[in-house]
Amino acid sequence: MNDIHPIKPPIELAVFSETMINIALFFLLFLVLVTFLLVFLYFRKKTENSKNKILEPEEVNTKVDHYQVAKDRLADIKKYIDKEDFKIFQLKISNIIRSYLSGISQENFSEMTSMEILQNKKMNSDLKKTLEEFLTISDREKFAKAKHKKKHAEKVYTLALLIIEKK
């Protein structure tokens, strides 16, 4: 009886072991998280693109009232005369007039010198005279030590209003 041995337990042929199930669940969870991340990034990129969308030419409002824009901007900078901040006033008023002229004539006056602006052949002579006086005083105030700055600033402001009224 010694040669009788106990019967071996049956061999389990487990198709899915506990380790394999855990790995599969982990992999499935990983795929779900990656999917959510990709969906989130897709919609975030989509909203950023809609915010930063460059308008096509037919979508751009080309009917800008340059007169009203210039007049509003001039009203905004009047405070610099009262604060006696003449350097900033002169820079801003020059920028406003150059932007206004660029807008109404479809030329880039922002990059031109005062002499180049005055040599423009498309301007009428009345506007040129006022513009010449404006640029002369404005350049003198910006680049030289001028006296009576408040009086000159008020004169430049009046000339700027005349310039936008003439065109």
ZAVO-483028 format. One line per 8 residues: number of its first residue (from 1); for each residue z, x, y of C-alpha. Coordinates in steps of 0.001 Angstrom, whole numbers. Example, Ala and Ser with C-alpha at 12.3 -4.5 7.8 and 13.67 -1.06 7.14 Angstrom:
BEGIN
1	7800,12300,-4500 ~ 7140,13670,-1060
//
This chain:
BEGIN
1	0,0,0 ~ 120,2911,2171 ~ -3553,3029,2647 ~ -3685,-384,4234 ~ -3738,-36,7926 ~ -3203,-2700,10500 ~ -6282,-4526,11648 ~ -7618,-3285,14931
9	-7718,-5794,17705 ~ -11183,-7138,18331 ~ -13306,-5200,20788 ~ -13636,-7044,24077 ~ -17094,-6984,25457 ~ -16239,-7894,29010 ~ -19357,-8410,31045 ~ -17337,-8327,34255
17	-14271,-6216,34369 ~ -11646,-6684,37056 ~ -12783,-3478,38807 ~ -16384,-4616,38879 ~ -15371,-7975,40360 ~ -13351,-6245,43084 ~ -16269,-3950,43956 ~ -18665,-6911,44076
25	-16315,-8889,46359 ~ -15876,-5898,48649 ~ -19655,-5398,48834 ~ -20182,-9114,49553 ~ -17559,-9030,52312 ~ -19230,-5930,53765 ~ -22624,-7696,53817 ~ -21131,-10733,55587
33	-19517,-8533,58258 ~ -22731,-6578,58837 ~ -24660,-9852,59139 ~ -22206,-11190,61733 ~ -22410,-7929,63666 ~ -26211,-7995,63699 ~ -26298,-11636,64819 ~ -23787,-10864,67590
41	-25809,-7868,68805 ~ -29037,-9857,68681 ~ -27694,-12651,70895 ~ -26009,-10216,73276 ~ -29266,-8304,73704 ~ -31135,-11576,74182 ~ -28805,-12682,77009 ~ -28971,-9235,78651
49	-32752,-9351,78547 ~ -32802,-12790,80131 ~ -30531,-11560,82933 ~ -32591,-8429,83560 ~ -35935,-10115,83117 ~ -38546,-8844,85518 ~ -40256,-11729,87176 ~ -43938,-12041,86576
57	-46113,-12194,89704 ~ -46580,-15950,89410 ~ -42801,-16411,89170 ~ -41977,-14384,92294 ~ -41432,-16405,95425 ~ -43978,-14827,97740 ~ -43283,-17225,100586 ~ -40517,-15241,102234
65	-39798,-16196,105803 ~ -39635,-12668,107229 ~ -38811,-14014,110676 ~ -35726,-15885,109425 ~ -34585,-12988,107237 ~ -34827,-10561,110163 ~ -33091,-12982,112508 ~ -30223,-13509,110035
73	-29834,-9780,109454 ~ -29813,-9140,113215 ~ -27061,-11715,113654 ~ -25036,-9939,110954 ~ -25189,-6515,112630 ~ -24149,-7688,116091 ~ -20548,-6986,114969 ~ -21240,-3232,115051
81	-21766,-3383,118822 ~ -18356,-5023,119247 ~ -16757,-2442,116931 ~ -18580,297,118883 ~ -19961,1728,115649 ~ -23293,2606,117250 ~ -24570,5071,114636 ~ -24469,2469,111858
89	-25823,-161,114247 ~ -28838,1979,115129 ~ -29600,2793,111499 ~ -29318,-838,110416 ~ -31338,-2300,113290 ~ -34085,250,112731 ~ -34120,-652,109047 ~ -34315,-4386,109866
97	-37278,-3975,112209 ~ -39118,-1657,109825 ~ -38543,-4110,106949 ~ -39710,-6989,109121 ~ -42883,-5150,110130 ~ -43521,-4190,106500 ~ -43128,-7795,105433 ~ -45472,-9318,107973
105	-48194,-6673,107773 ~ -48083,-5712,104066 ~ -47747,-2015,104992 ~ -44769,218,104304 ~ -43240,927,107713 ~ -39976,2095,106153 ~ -41423,5496,105319 ~ -43287,5991,108613
113	-42131,7959,111615 ~ -41915,6275,114996 ~ -45213,7871,116040 ~ -46985,6676,112893 ~ -45756,3148,113512 ~ -47038,3203,117085 ~ -50426,4522,115957 ~ -50947,1526,113689
121	-54152,-135,114799 ~ -53326,-3582,113430 ~ -50629,-4295,116030 ~ -51402,-6042,119294 ~ -50722,-4136,122499 ~ -47884,-6376,123673 ~ -45985,-5816,120435 ~ -46742,-2090,120622
129	-45185,-1803,124090 ~ -41986,-3530,123038 ~ -41907,-1560,119810 ~ -42421,1715,121675 ~ -39475,974,123964 ~ -37360,-76,120955 ~ -38210,3063,118962 ~ -37689,5371,121935
137	-34197,4085,122675 ~ -33323,3763,119002 ~ -34453,7308,118156 ~ -32621,8721,121148 ~ -29446,6942,120065 ~ -29793,8049,116450 ~ -30735,11680,117007 ~ -29323,12699,120387
145	-26075,12468,122264 ~ -26681,9535,124554 ~ -24378,8056,127162 ~ -23856,4333,127774 ~ -24174,3618,124071 ~ -23007,8,124326 ~ -25566,-772,127016 ~ -28320,878,124963
153	-27233,-918,121799 ~ -27424,-4266,123559 ~ -30853,-3346,124946 ~ -32083,-2339,121474 ~ -30727,-5598,120060 ~ -32600,-7597,122712 ~ -35790,-5627,122034 ~ -35424,-6259,118289
161	-35199,-9999,118957 ~ -38323,-9753,121137 ~ -40203,-7884,118403 ~ -39547,-10518,115790 ~ -40410,-13294,118265 ~ -43813,-11747,119103 ~ -45417,-11705,115707
//
